[in-house]
Amino acid sequence: MLTGRTGEIDLTVDTQNLYREESITDLKAASIRRLIPITENGDVDETREMIFMGSIQVMTPGGTLPVQGELKAGTLKEAIAKFPDAMQHALNDLLEEFKRLEQEAGSRIVVPQAGGVPGMGMPGGGAPGGGIIY
């Protein structure tokens, strides 16, 4: 997190928010991270819930696109069951965001005014002269 001074970063470890991470995969498409809450001594913190995160990679013409989302589950079995729908939902959200960004970018295109392009000589943007010279 950036602090008040420009470029200074707070590198303090939040000891009240520590997790041990386990990675589960089917070696095909599914990847699930199980985040187990721990104390600063490394013991499991029974007062907090585990977190499951699902992720996939989608091939696009522009390259690989990582997609991830939280799996609302209490056990690994529940997380596996919720994985397909959660990843589809995350992918749909990402596609909607891309569409929104594309529309915003399209509305920023600068179109020359009817008077032509400045510095081109003629109204309407045409270059002066031209045609056939005899």
PASEBA-1860 file (N, C-alpha, C; in nm, 3 decimals):
! residues 134
1> MLTGRTGE> 0.084/-0.117/0.000/0.000/0.000/0.000/0.089/0.124/0.000 ~ 0.056/0.223/-0.081/0.132/0.347/-0.085/0.098/0.430/0.037 ~ 0.198/0.495/0.092/0.176/0.584/0.206/0.173/0.727/0.157 ~ 0.175/0.822/0.251/0.165/0.962/0.217/0.278/1.013/0.129 ~ 0.398/0.960/0.147/0.511/1.006/0.067/0.509/0.939/-0.069 ~ 0.543/1.014/-0.169/0.543/0.962/-0.306/0.643/0.848/-0.320 ~ 0.595/0.734/-0.372/0.682/0.621/-0.400/0.715/0.534/-0.281 ~ 0.676/0.571/-0.160/0.706/0.490/-0.043/0.597/0.385/-0.027
9> IDLTVDTQ> 0.637/0.260/-0.007/0.543/0.150/0.003/0.548/0.091/0.143 ~ 0.431/0.066/0.201/0.422/0.002/0.333/0.438/-0.148/0.315 ~ 0.546/-0.204/0.365/0.575/-0.346/0.349/0.550/-0.425/0.478 ~ 0.472/-0.368/0.569/0.441/-0.435/0.694/0.350/-0.554/0.668 ~ 0.381/-0.669/0.731/0.299/-0.790/0.717/0.181/-0.779/0.813 ~ 0.060/-0.800/0.763/-0.061/-0.798/0.845/-0.074/-0.933/0.914 ~ -0.028/-0.942/1.038/-0.026/-1.070/1.110/-0.164/-1.119/1.148 ~ -0.266/-1.035/1.134/-0.404/-1.077/1.164/-0.474/-1.134/1.041
17> NLYREESI> -0.403/-1.138/0.927/-0.464/-1.181/0.802/-0.371/-1.277/0.726 ~ -0.314/-1.373/0.797/-0.220/-1.467/0.736/-0.293/-1.593/0.689 ~ -0.251/-1.647/0.574/-0.308/-1.770/0.518/-0.196/-1.858/0.466 ~ -0.216/-1.988/0.480/-0.129/-2.086/0.414/-0.201/-2.127/0.287 ~ -0.128/-2.135/0.178/-0.190/-2.163/0.048/-0.158/-2.304/0.002 ~ -0.264/-2.373/-0.043/-0.248/-2.505/-0.106/-0.305/-2.495/-0.247 ~ -0.241/-2.561/-0.340/-0.285/-2.559/-0.479/-0.336/-2.697/-0.517 ~ -0.456/-2.701/-0.576/-0.519/-2.826/-0.619/-0.548/-2.812/-0.769
25> TDLKAASI> -0.514/-2.914/-0.847/-0.539/-2.909/-0.991/-0.578/-3.046/-1.043 ~ -0.650/-3.048/-1.155/-0.682/-3.174/-1.223/-0.585/-3.198/-1.339 ~ -0.484/-3.112/-1.352/-0.383/-3.117/-1.458/-0.443/-3.097/-1.597 ~ -0.566/-3.045/-1.603/-0.630/-3.012/-1.731/-0.659/-2.863/-1.730 ~ -0.776/-2.827/-1.681/-0.815/-2.686/-1.682/-0.835/-2.628/-1.542 ~ -0.876/-2.712/-1.449/-0.914/-2.663/-1.316/-0.794/-2.638/-1.226 ~ -0.797/-2.523/-1.161/-0.697/-2.490/-1.060/-0.770/-2.424/-0.943 ~ -0.753/-2.481/-0.825/-0.819/-2.428/-0.705/-0.711/-2.400/-0.600
33> RRLIPITE> -0.717/-2.280/-0.544/-0.628/-2.246/-0.434/-0.710/-2.251/-0.305 ~ -0.660/-2.326/-0.207/-0.724/-2.331/-0.075/-0.638/-2.246/0.018 ~ -0.698/-2.141/0.072/-0.628/-2.052/0.163/-0.675/-2.083/0.305 ~ -0.583/-2.134/0.386/-0.614/-2.178/0.521/-0.566/-2.070/0.618 ~ -0.657/-2.013/0.699/-0.615/-1.907/0.790/-0.521/-1.962/0.898 ~ -0.414/-1.887/0.925/-0.318/-1.928/1.028/-0.285/-1.810/1.118 ~ -0.232/-1.843/1.235/-0.183/-1.740/1.326/-0.039/-1.706/1.287 ~ 0.016/-1.606/1.351/0.154/-1.570/1.320/0.253/-1.677/1.365
41> NGDVDETR> 0.208/-1.774/1.444/0.293/-1.888/1.483/0.284/-2.002/1.383 ~ 0.195/-1.990/1.285/0.179/-2.095/1.184/0.071/-2.196/1.217 ~ 0.004/-2.181/1.332/-0.104/-2.271/1.369/-0.231/-2.233/1.294 ~ -0.317/-2.332/1.265/-0.444/-2.304/1.198/-0.528/-2.216/1.289 ~ -0.583/-2.109/1.232/-0.669/-2.015/1.306/-0.814/-2.060/1.288 ~ -0.867/-2.127/1.389/-1.003/-2.184/1.382/-1.112/-2.077/1.384 ~ -1.077/-1.953/1.416/-1.179/-1.847/1.424/-1.214/-1.789/1.288 ~ -1.136/-1.823/1.185/-1.163/-1.770/1.051/-1.189/-1.885/0.953
49> EMIFMGSI> -1.260/-1.854/0.848/-1.298/-1.954/0.747/-1.189/-1.970/0.641 ~ -1.183/-2.089/0.583/-1.097/-2.112/0.467/-1.155/-2.035/0.349 ~ -1.068/-2.000/0.257/-1.111/-1.933/0.133/-1.067/-2.021/0.017 ~ -1.157/-2.041/-0.079/-1.125/-2.117/-0.201/-1.132/-2.022/-0.319 ~ -1.028/-2.024/-0.401/-1.023/-1.942/-0.522/-1.004/-2.034/-0.642 ~ -1.089/-2.018/-0.743/-1.076/-2.096/-0.865/-1.012/-2.013/-0.973 ~ -0.939/-2.078/-1.063/-0.882/-2.004/-1.175/-0.870/-2.094/-1.297 ~ -0.884/-2.031/-1.412/-0.867/-2.097/-1.542/-0.789/-2.002/-1.631
57> QVMTPGGT> -0.741/-2.054/-1.742/-0.678/-1.970/-1.844/-0.750/-1.995/-1.975 ~ -0.793/-1.887/-2.037/-0.867/-1.894/-2.163/-0.777/-1.844/-2.275 ~ -0.768/-1.922/-2.383/-0.689/-1.879/-2.498/-0.770/-1.781/-2.582 ~ -0.708/-1.668/-2.615/-0.770/-1.567/-2.699/-0.674/-1.535/-2.814 ~ -0.721/-1.465/-2.917/-0.629/-1.427/-3.025/-0.512/-1.342/-2.974 ~ -0.532/-1.272/-2.863/-0.427/-1.188/-2.808/-0.337/-1.260/-2.708 ~ -0.364/-1.386/-2.682/-0.283/-1.462/-2.586/-0.369/-1.522/-2.476 ~ -0.303/-1.571/-2.374/-0.372/-1.636/-2.263/-0.433/-1.532/-2.170
65> LPVQGELK> -0.558/-1.555/-2.131/-0.630/-1.465/-2.043/-0.661/-1.538/-1.912 ~ -0.602/-1.493/-1.800/-0.633/-1.557/-1.672/-0.768/-1.511/-1.619 ~ -0.847/-1.605/-1.569/-0.978/-1.576/-1.512/-0.981/-1.640/-1.374 ~ -1.023/-1.564/-1.274/-1.031/-1.622/-1.140/-1.150/-1.566/-1.065 ~ -1.190/-1.639/-0.963/-1.301/-1.596/-0.880/-1.309/-1.679/-0.753 ~ -1.374/-1.623/-0.653/-1.389/-1.693/-0.526/-1.493/-1.802/-0.540 ~ -1.466/-1.915/-0.477/-1.560/-2.027/-0.472/-1.619/-2.027/-0.332 ~ -1.746/-1.991/-0.319/-1.812/-1.984/-0.188/-1.837/-2.126/-0.140
73> AGTLKEAI> -1.744/-2.178/-0.061/-1.753/-2.318/-0.017/-1.685/-2.333/0.119 ~ -1.730/-2.436/0.192/-1.670/-2.466/0.321/-1.573/-2.582/0.315 ~ -1.584/-2.663/0.208/-1.496/-2.779/0.193/-1.443/-2.785/0.050 ~ -1.339/-2.863/0.031/-1.284/-2.880/-0.103/-1.387/-2.943/-0.196 ~ -1.463/-3.040/-0.145/-1.565/-3.107/-0.227/-1.668/-3.005/-0.277 ~ -1.712/-2.915/-0.189/-1.807/-2.810/-0.231/-1.743/-2.717/-0.333 ~ -1.617/-2.682/-0.312/-1.547/-2.592/-0.405/-1.537/-2.655/-0.544 ~ -1.507/-2.784/-0.549/-1.499/-2.855/-0.678/-1.634/-2.854/-0.747
81> AKFPDAMQ> -1.741/-2.875/-0.671/-1.876/-2.875/-0.729/-1.915/-2.738/-0.782 ~ -1.872/-2.632/-0.715/-1.909/-2.496/-0.755/-1.816/-2.437/-0.862 ~ -1.705/-2.504/-0.887/-1.603/-2.453/-0.979/-1.658/-2.417/-1.117 ~ -1.728/-2.508/-1.189/-1.771/-2.475/-1.326/-1.859/-2.351/-1.334 ~ -1.961/-2.342/-1.249/-2.051/-2.226/-1.254/-1.980/-2.098/-1.213 ~ -1.894/-2.106/-1.112/-1.823/-1.987/-1.065/-1.728/-1.934/-1.173 ~ -1.659/-2.023/-1.242/-1.566/-1.980/-1.346/-1.641/-1.923/-1.467 ~ -1.756/-1.983/-1.501/-1.837/-1.929/-1.610/-1.887/-1.789/-1.575
89> HALNDLLE> -1.929/-1.772/-1.450/-1.976/-1.641/-1.404/-1.861/-1.538/-1.410 ~ -1.742/-1.577/-1.363/-1.626/-1.487/-1.365/-1.589/-1.451/-1.509 ~ -1.595/-1.548/-1.600/-1.565/-1.523/-1.740/-1.667/-1.428/-1.802 ~ -1.796/-1.449/-1.772/-1.901/-1.360/-1.823/-1.881/-1.217/-1.773 ~ -1.847/-1.203/-1.644/-1.821/-1.070/-1.588/-1.705/-1.002/-1.660 ~ -1.600/-1.078/-1.687/-1.483/-1.025/-1.756/-1.519/-0.981/-1.898 ~ -1.597/-1.061/-1.968/-1.638/-1.025/-2.104/-1.724/-0.899/-2.105 ~ -1.813/-0.885/-2.006/-1.895/-0.764/-1.995/-1.807/-0.642/-1.970
97> EFKRLEQE> -1.706/-0.658/-1.886/-1.614/-0.547/-1.860/-1.537/-0.509/-1.987 ~ -1.494/-0.607/-2.065/-1.427/-0.579/-2.192/-1.519/-0.501/-2.286 ~ -1.645/-0.542/-2.295/-1.741/-0.472/-2.381/-1.758/-0.327/-2.337 ~ -1.768/-0.306/-2.206/-1.784/-0.171/-2.153/-1.662/-0.086/-2.186 ~ -1.542/-0.141/-2.166/-1.420/-0.067/-2.196/-1.408/-0.037/-2.345 ~ -1.449/-0.131/-2.429/-1.445/-0.112/-2.573/-1.539/0.001/-2.615 ~ -1.659/0.005/-2.554/-1.754/0.112/-2.585/-1.700/0.247/-2.541 ~ -1.637/0.252/-2.422/-1.578/0.377/-2.375/-1.468/0.423/-2.469
105> AGSRIVVP> -1.383/0.331/-2.513/-1.274/0.366/-2.604/-1.330/0.415/-2.737 ~ -1.437/0.353/-2.785/-1.498/0.394/-2.911/-1.557/0.533/-2.905 ~ -1.605/0.573/-2.788/-1.665/0.705/-2.776/-1.559/0.814/-2.763 ~ -1.433/0.777/-2.746/-1.325/0.874/-2.734/-1.257/0.905/-2.866 ~ -1.298/0.842/-2.975/-1.235/0.864/-3.105/-1.262/1.008/-3.148 ~ -1.157/1.079/-3.184/-1.169/1.218/-3.225/-1.200/1.222/-3.374 ~ -1.311/1.288/-3.409/-1.353/1.301/-3.548/-1.329/1.446/-3.590 ~ -1.261/1.470/-3.704/-1.238/1.608/-3.749/-1.370/1.679/-3.772
113> QAGGVPGM> -1.369/1.809/-3.744/-1.489/1.889/-3.766/-1.511/1.907/-3.916 ~ -1.630/1.953/-3.954/-1.667/1.968/-4.094/-1.577/2.067/-4.168 ~ -1.507/2.156/-4.096/-1.421/2.255/-4.160/-1.294/2.197/-4.216 ~ -1.270/2.072/-4.196/-1.149/2.010/-4.249/-1.040/2.000/-4.144 ~ -0.928/1.948/-4.187/-0.814/1.931/-4.099/-0.731/2.057/-4.105 ~ -0.696/2.116/-3.991/-0.617/2.240/-3.994/-0.484/2.218/-4.067 ~ -0.443/2.322/-4.141/-0.313/2.316/-4.208/-0.315/2.244/-4.341 ~ -0.430/2.198/-4.386/-0.435/2.125/-4.513/-0.477/2.215/-4.628
121> GMPGGGAP> -0.505/2.344/-4.603/-0.526/2.438/-4.712/-0.670/2.460/-4.752 ~ -0.745/2.360/-4.782/-0.880/2.376/-4.836/-0.983/2.334/-4.732 ~ -1.101/2.398/-4.737/-1.210/2.351/-4.651/-1.241/2.205/-4.683 ~ -1.276/2.133/-4.584/-1.308/1.992/-4.606/-1.185/1.905/-4.599 ~ -1.069/1.962/-4.578/-0.949/1.882/-4.558/-0.873/1.848/-4.683 ~ -0.919/1.891/-4.801/-0.849/1.858/-4.924/-0.720/1.937/-4.939 ~ -0.624/1.882/-5.007/-0.498/1.951/-5.032/-0.517/2.051/-5.145 ~ -0.448/2.167/-5.140/-0.464/2.265/-5.248/-0.403/2.213/-5.378
129> GGGIIY> -0.457/2.262/-5.489/-0.403/2.226/-5.620/-0.441/2.085/-5.658 ~ -0.355/2.021/-5.732/-0.382/1.885/-5.774/-0.449/1.884/-5.910 ~ -0.497/1.772/-5.951/-0.560/1.759/-6.080/-0.456/1.744/-6.190 ~ -0.500/1.762/-6.315/-0.411/1.745/-6.430/-0.360/1.882/-6.473 ~ -0.231/1.894/-6.492/-0.171/2.020/-6.536/-0.129/2.001/-6.681 ~ -0.171/2.098/-6.772/-0.138/2.091/-6.915/-0.027/2.183/-6.948
END
